[in-house]
Amino acid sequence: MSKLPPALAARLAKRGLLEKPLPSTIEHEEVIAEDYDETPKQEFIQLKTIDTVIGCPNKYNIYHNCTSFCAKKYADVRIEPNKRIRKIFAKLLKKYPLKDSVWEQVYEPGLQTFYFWNTETDQVSWLPPNHPDAKISISAEKLRRLVRDDHNDDENESSDEKESTKNDSNDDENDDDDDDDDDDSDNDNSDDEDEDNDSDEPKPTEVKKLRRMVENRNRLDPMDPASYSDIPRGKWSDGLR
């Protein structure tokens, strides 16, 4: 007989279709509570930037700023090129010599290679300037400085915009307060004028009362002969005669 699931076996046993298992044989499904909490985020410590480290191989990246980590890790980098590097660039310069005297060959210890520097324009190239694949551009150090200056300018502009926005909002609130005060004063003046007008002119309720009094006075008594004939309207004393 195949083994039935515990829930189905319990239902069949409850209906009498299956013998009830002994308490010791009842299997309990183990429920494992899962932890849905987010993985704690790692806190990164912002290191203070320092001057470019000579032996750092990341100097060519204009978005890289050297820190104390670079100074410690690349402190023992060899400053002078080895024989293999000298031999490779000697062959390269033999094929593409530096015809212009403004170009100089400079060793880069971080990347362990040479680059070529124009002493007049301060431009650089990884290959000799007359090489067909040479790409002459501004040095990474200059570009890094420009990027840093632009970033600082953007931060200053954003802070200035926030400050100006805050001042504008304060000015608007003050203007609104002044407008409210003007409105209140206008309302007070209008209320005073209304009170003056009310003191000069009768109120609607008084007008209604006066109108009713006049109507009552002009209304003829049905028993008065003037209401059904051409004789003049009688007075209250006419009946005493």
Buried (B, 14 or more C-beta within 10 A) or exposed (E): EEEEEBEEBBEBBEEEEBEEEEEEEEEEEEEEEEEEEEEEEEEEEEEEEEEBBBBBBBBBEBEBBBBEEBBEBBEEBEEEBEEEBEEEBEEBBEEBEBEEEEBEEEBBBBBBEBBBBBEEEEBBBBBBBBBEEEEBEEBBBBBBEEEBEEEEEEEEEEEEEEEEEEEEEEEEEEEEEEEEEEEEEEEEEEEEEEEEEEEEEEEEEEEEEEEEEEEEEEEEEEEBBEEEEEEEEBEEEEEEE
